[in-house]
Every structure is written in C-alpha cells, then in structure tokens.
C-alpha cells in the first residue's frame, strides 16, 4: 500500500492482486477504505480508468496514472 500526496489531499492506493488480465491495476481508496477508482494499464500500453460512476478530481487520477506507469 502507498500514499498519493497532492496539495489538497492524500489518498491511499494498493496494487490489485485478485485480477487476471495482461497488465496491472492500481486501486485508489477513499477515506473509508473502499475503492474510489482504479487504473488499469494493459501490457500493450492502453490505460483505462474506472470511477464506478463517481466524480473524481482530475489531479488525483493524473497522480494515480503516474504511479501506475512507474516500474514496479
């Protein structure tokens, strides 16, 4: 688990381990520990964001994408 630190907020994140697909998934958690949104990066480079129908600040999504792109 890690922490995304922005000017106005922090959010915890974790790497999803219960998924089976060709890529990686980063789950960003809300303050109550539920998944706020996730970032999926397939091995071919395509990136998807699933916000589960919630509004999420763009700077939080951008920060999560940058974390997901870093080598693990």
C-alpha positions in Angstrom: 0.0 0.0 0.0 1.2 3.5 -0.7 0.0 7.1 -0.4 -0.7 9.6 -3.2 0.1 13.1 -1.8 -1.4 16.1 -3.5 -1.6 19.7 -2.4 -5.1 19.5 -1.0 -5.5 15.8 -0.1 -3.9 12.4 0.3 -5.2 9.0 -0.8 -4.1 5.5 -0.2 -3.5 3.1 -3.1 -2.8 -0.6 -3.5 -1.9 -2.9 -6.3 -4.7 -5.3 -7.1 -3.8 -8.9 -6.8 -7.1 -10.6 -7.4 -7.4 -9.8 -11.1 -6.4 -11.9 -14.0 -5.5 -9.9 -17.2 -2.5 -8.9 -19.1 -1.4 -5.7 -17.3 -1.5 -4.1 -13.9 -4.3 -2.5 -11.8 -3.9 0.2 -9.2 -6.8 0.7 -6.8 -7.1 4.2 -5.2 -9.0 4.0 -1.9 -11.4 6.5 -0.3 -11.0 7.6 3.3 -13.3 4.7 4.4 -11.1 2.1 2.7 -13.4 1.3 -0.3 -12.2 1.6 -3.8 -12.7 5.1 -5.1 -11.4 4.3 -8.6 -8.9 2.1 -10.4 -6.4 2.5 -13.1 -5.7 -0.4 -15.4 -2.7 -0.4 -17.7 -2.6 -3.3 -20.2 0.7 -4.7 -21.3 0.2 -3.1 -24.7 0.1 0.4 -23.1 -3.7 1.1 -23.1 -4.9 2.8 -20.0 -8.4 2.7 -18.6 -9.9 4.5 -15.6 -12.9 3.0 -13.8 -14.5 5.5 -11.4 -17.6 3.3 -10.7 -19.8 6.2 -11.8 -18.4 8.6 -9.2 -16.9 12.1 -9.9 -13.2 12.1 -9.1 -10.8 15.0 -9.2 -8.6 15.0 -12.4 -5.4 15.7 -10.5 -6.0 12.6 -8.3 -6.5 10.5 -11.5 -3.4 12.0 -13.1 -1.3 11.2 -10.0 -2.5 7.6 -9.9 -1.7 7.2 -13.6 1.8 8.4 -13.0 2.3 5.9 -10.1 0.8 3.1 -12.3 3.3 3.8 -15.1 6.3 3.5 -12.9 8.2 0.2 -12.9 7.2 -2.0 -10.0 
